[in-house]
Amino acid sequence: MDPGASRRSGAQDTERAAADDLLIAEADQIAGGWRFVTVEGIIVDTARELELYEQVLEIFDQVAGSRPARHSATPTRLTLAVWGPDAQERADELIRRVRALNPQRLWGGFQWEIRDSAR
């Protein structure tokens, strides 16, 4: 038996468990009234990309209004969360408006992946 196979299996199990934990945490947040929008691939390397990033945050502020909202970011991902009885409608509006900003790639397709989840 390959001794590395055991380590790979253990790492895969740990990775699966972490993914399951995130899924459970997101489900708990959704049950509590939160809705999420994630923009994957939102990289800020140029002035134009920074402008788009700031526009996404402006849209988020407009859509959230005075209602509870929060966001988090990594170097390539922005996750936006809205809360309340109309959170799904606001998340849908957020997705629609952010998609309108999504830059096209040179050879087709879009730069950002926009999804209605925290993952």
VOFI-690391 format. One record per residue (C-alpha): residue number from 1; x, y, z. Coordinates in nm, 2 decimals. Example, Ala and Ser with C-alpha at 12.3 -4.5 7.8 and 13.67 -1.06 7.14 Angstrom:
BEGIN
@num=1	x=1.23	y=-0.45	z=0.78
@num=2	x=1.37	y=-0.11	z=0.71
***
This chain:
BEGIN
@num=1	x=0.00	y=0.00	z=0.00
@num=2	x=0.12	y=0.35	z=-0.08
@num=3	x=0.21	y=0.53	z=0.25
@num=4	x=0.11	y=0.86	z=0.10
@num=5	x=-0.24	y=0.73	z=0.02
@num=6	x=-0.33	y=0.74	z=0.39
@num=7	x=-0.22	y=1.10	z=0.42
@num=8	x=-0.41	y=1.20	z=0.11
@num=9	x=-0.72	y=1.02	z=0.23
@num=10	x=-0.69	y=1.20	z=0.57
@num=11	x=-0.65	y=1.53	z=0.40
@num=12	x=-0.95	y=1.47	z=0.17
@num=13	x=-1.16	y=1.38	z=0.47
@num=14	x=-1.05	y=1.69	z=0.66
@num=15	x=-1.13	y=1.90	z=0.35
@num=16	x=-1.47	y=1.74	z=0.31
@num=17	x=-1.55	y=1.79	z=0.68
@num=18	x=-1.45	y=2.16	z=0.65
@num=19	x=-1.68	y=2.20	z=0.34
@num=20	x=-1.96	y=2.04	z=0.53
@num=21	x=-1.91	y=2.27	z=0.83
@num=22	x=-1.93	y=2.57	z=0.60
@num=23	x=-2.24	y=2.44	z=0.43
@num=24	x=-2.41	y=2.39	z=0.78
@num=25	x=-2.30	y=2.74	z=0.89
@num=26	x=-2.44	y=2.89	z=0.57
@num=27	x=-2.77	y=2.70	z=0.61
@num=28	x=-2.80	y=2.83	z=0.97
@num=29	x=-2.74	y=3.19	z=0.85
@num=30	x=-3.00	y=3.15	z=0.58
@num=31	x=-3.25	y=3.01	z=0.83
@num=32	x=-3.18	y=3.32	z=1.03
@num=33	x=-3.28	y=3.55	z=0.75
@num=34	x=-2.95	y=3.62	z=0.58
@num=35	x=-2.89	y=3.60	z=0.20
@num=36	x=-2.55	y=3.59	z=0.04
@num=37	x=-2.40	y=3.70	z=-0.29
@num=38	x=-2.05	y=3.60	z=-0.37
@num=39	x=-1.84	y=3.76	z=-0.65
@num=40	x=-1.55	y=3.53	z=-0.73
@num=41	x=-1.26	y=3.65	z=-0.94
@num=42	x=-1.29	y=4.02	z=-0.84
@num=43	x=-0.92	y=4.11	z=-0.86
@num=44	x=-0.79	y=4.46	z=-0.80
@num=45	x=-0.47	y=4.50	z=-0.99
@num=46	x=-0.55	y=4.81	z=-1.20
@num=47	x=-0.73	y=5.15	z=-1.15
@num=48	x=-1.02	y=5.02	z=-1.36
@num=49	x=-1.05	y=4.71	z=-1.15
@num=50	x=-1.05	y=4.92	z=-0.83
@num=51	x=-1.32	y=5.14	z=-0.98
@num=52	x=-1.54	y=4.83	z=-1.05
@num=53	x=-1.47	y=4.70	z=-0.70
@num=54	x=-1.58	y=5.03	z=-0.55
@num=55	x=-1.89	y=5.03	z=-0.77
@num=56	x=-1.99	y=4.69	z=-0.64
@num=57	x=-1.96	y=4.81	z=-0.28
@num=58	x=-2.17	y=5.12	z=-0.37
@num=59	x=-2.44	y=4.90	z=-0.52
@num=60	x=-2.43	y=4.69	z=-0.21
@num=61	x=-2.47	y=4.99	z=0.02
@num=62	x=-2.76	y=5.12	z=-0.20
@num=63	x=-2.94	y=4.78	z=-0.20
@num=64	x=-2.88	y=4.72	z=0.17
@num=65	x=-3.00	y=5.07	z=0.26
@num=66	x=-3.04	y=5.10	z=0.64
@num=67	x=-3.10	y=4.73	z=0.69
@num=68	x=-2.85	y=4.49	z=0.85
@num=69	x=-2.58	y=4.40	z=0.61
@num=70	x=-2.22	y=4.28	z=0.61
@num=71	x=-1.95	y=4.19	z=0.37
@num=72	x=-1.61	y=4.01	z=0.37
@num=73	x=-1.33	y=3.99	z=0.12
@num=74	x=-1.02	y=3.79	z=0.02
@num=75	x=-0.78	y=3.90	z=-0.26
@num=76	x=-1.01	y=3.73	z=-0.52
@num=77	x=-1.36	y=3.71	z=-0.36
@num=78	x=-1.62	y=3.95	z=-0.22
@num=79	x=-1.91	y=3.81	z=-0.02
@num=80	x=-2.20	y=4.03	z=0.05
@num=81	x=-2.48	y=3.95	z=0.30
@num=82	x=-2.82	y=4.11	z=0.35
@num=83	x=-3.07	y=4.04	z=0.62
@num=84	x=-3.44	y=4.08	z=0.67
@num=85	x=-3.78	y=3.97	z=0.54
@num=86	x=-3.70	y=4.10	z=0.19
@num=87	x=-3.34	y=3.98	z=0.19
@num=88	x=-3.39	y=3.74	z=-0.11
@num=89	x=-3.54	y=4.02	z=-0.32
@num=90	x=-3.25	y=4.25	z=-0.23
@num=91	x=-2.99	y=3.97	z=-0.30
@num=92	x=-3.16	y=3.92	z=-0.64
@num=93	x=-3.13	y=4.29	z=-0.71
@num=94	x=-2.77	y=4.29	z=-0.60
@num=95	x=-2.69	y=4.00	z=-0.84
@num=96	x=-2.87	y=4.17	z=-1.13
@num=97	x=-2.69	y=4.50	z=-1.08
@num=98	x=-2.34	y=4.35	z=-1.02
@num=99	x=-2.38	y=4.13	z=-1.33
@num=100	x=-2.43	y=4.45	z=-1.53
@num=101	x=-2.07	y=4.56	z=-1.42
@num=102	x=-1.91	y=4.22	z=-1.48
@num=103	x=-1.62	y=4.28	z=-1.72
@num=104	x=-1.60	y=4.06	z=-2.03
@num=105	x=-1.28	y=3.86	z=-2.10
@num=106	x=-1.09	y=3.92	z=-2.41
@num=107	x=-1.18	y=3.58	z=-2.56
@num=108	x=-1.54	y=3.57	z=-2.44
@num=109	x=-1.71	y=3.50	z=-2.11
@num=110	x=-1.70	y=3.71	z=-1.80
@num=111	x=-1.43	y=3.77	z=-1.55
@num=112	x=-1.64	y=3.73	z=-1.23
@num=113	x=-1.84	y=3.44	z=-1.12
@num=114	x=-2.15	y=3.57	z=-0.93
@num=115	x=-2.35	y=3.33	z=-0.72
@num=116	x=-2.62	y=3.35	z=-0.46
@num=117	x=-2.43	y=3.18	z=-0.18
@num=118	x=-2.16	y=3.25	z=0.07
@num=119	x=-1.93	y=2.98	z=-0.08
***
